Amino acid sequence: MTVKQQSLILAAMVLLSVLSVSASKSTQPTSKIKSPFRLTTIVLDAGHGGRDPGNVGPGRENEKDINLAITLKLAALIREKTAYDVHLTRSADRWISLTDRAHIANQSPPSQTLFISIHCNSHSNSHVHGLESYIFNLQATDKSAAELAKWENDEEVVNPVDFIINNLYKRSVEKYSWEAARIVQSVLVSHLGSRNRNRNAPDKMVRRAPFRVLVNAKVPSLLVELGYLSNKSEYKKLSSATYQDKVANALLMSIQRFDQATRESLTNRIEARLP
């Protein structure tokens, strides 16, 4: 690393530290998009694909296939039951870079778009199970979050300077990413009966980690880990078409609740300004 890069990282880290101290006064991010947020577009990202199988369950089914199956079911539900536009980063078993996935999301306005990256987890301890939802942050919530991000980022080289600079820019959408992740986690846990692993987060609701797929996204974005394929019970459910339908319906419900929450927030802000 050059001296110039080291200087940039140091300066960015100092600024990030100041912003983090300010943000830590509240468990909920307070940054705002420049224009009022109004959800019209959903970008769905089926994690992994092609030469990258992701995690592999005890029945040898690849994570990439489970992610895609759930994503396609969710996309179909959105088109059938809502007026949202929906775009997919991949609709078949093909590899696409993490940077390109974010680029697809960035084709839509940040004040109208939600990006959801769909994954399944794994652990060396087969007893570990449950749901996790993440938003981007350079500082991982904990060791396991940091290790997960490192594994997910492993296929691509990351420029640390870009990582830090993009983290600063992403604060303009952080409030909406946080709200979406909070709602997604709550709805999925409630409707799927899964363990809520986000309770270990500092705010008890949303986990954070430096995921490469999220860092370049200029729209509100989150990554959800729907369960552990290393756990036989969760693997059996996640590889079941019936359970995948249930997951897709719960995700649709969470998207609609997020939309409702942001609309109510806009209405309250407008009413607060009235004489």
Order of alpha helices (4+ residues) and beta strands (2+ residues): alpha-beta-alpha-beta-alpha-beta-beta-alpha-alpha-alpha-beta-alpha-beta-alpha-alpha
